[in-house]
Amino acid sequence: MTRVAVLGAGAWGTAIASVLAGRLEVSLWARDAAQAGAIASTRYNERYLPGIAVPASVSITADLARALKEAKLVLAATPVSGLREVLPKVKQPLVWLCKGFEEGTGLLPHEIAAQTMGQGARYGALSGPSFAAEVARGLPCALTVASIDSNFAREAAAVLHGGRMRVYYSSDLVGVEIGGAVKNVMAIAAGISDGLGLGLNARAALVTRGLAEMARLGAAMGGAAETFFGLAGAGDLILTATGDLSRNRRVGLELAQGRALREILANLGHVAEGVRSAKEVARLAKAKGVDMPVSEAVNAVLEQRLAPAAAVQSLLSRDPKQER
């Protein structure tokens, strides 16, 4: 049986480890020894994935070397901020599940991997519309594995594909990563719109224009147009901007109610990557000369340069222009 190591016992790491355990040998690594012990003894991750049992066949450990031993494929389920520490310790083929930019450097995950994993390393991203709680419950989902190495993308997809999880493959790693990063920013925008009671028409407009912004930035970064209309683009955007399980959408909802960002994040208990990504998306858009007014408005709200209602008004007051 193929052995897979999942690094990171948050909601998504626990969910995918639980699902893959039905047909693969799986080890789940938790950074915190107390957390690893609690999950191993109770078979529940009550902090990040409450109410969903972790199969007894999942080996849980806080020993990274033990988790990696004999693994044929490694899944990094840490936040983007955790990649730089973990990736140099992995010698096997690796796929990350996080989406966004590294704070401070503005690097995408594949750029961090290129710096830390050494020449010849095989790696890629797993992305697409996927709430951890639904995946863990065995509900159907469809995802995409992307790598600049198309053979590796195909091989990794073959390992992960099965049961009620359908996995496609792509060679457009940059496009898939840009889609994953920008959709989180747009989910905050949709949350603000809904939190202000602007209605379904406004949300649909935001999602549509958000997709246009995603595609423009992705093209400027070298991504393929079709990627942004697929699972890692439109699919993930629609889910995250409209689904009540979305952490980024929740951030927007609470910002609209006048709550402070620090308070929102403290109560969230999970990482909302869109908060970190908004600044980098706005910076990249400026550097590439890409018009991204929704992204800029979200960044302005997060940086407290605009109130949510004022940000909406700034978007509505823009001059009419050709749709593209």
Secondary structure, 3 states (H helix, E strand, C coil): CCEEEEECCCHHHHHHHHHHCCCCEEEEECCCHHHHHHHHHHCEECCCEEEEECCCCCEEECCHHHHHCCCCEEEECCCHHHHHHHHHHCCCCEEECCCCCCCCCCCCHHHHHHHHCCCCCCEEEEECCCCHHHHHCCCCEEEEEECCCHHHHHHHHHHHCECCEEEEEECCHHHHHHHHHHHHHHHHHHHHHHHCCCHHHHHHHHHHHHHHHHHHHHHHCCCCHHHHHCHHHHHHHHHHHHCCCCHHHHHHHHHHCCCCHHHHHHHHCCCCHHHHHHHHHHHHHHHHCCCCHHHHHHHHHHCCCCCHHHHHHHHHCCCCCCCC
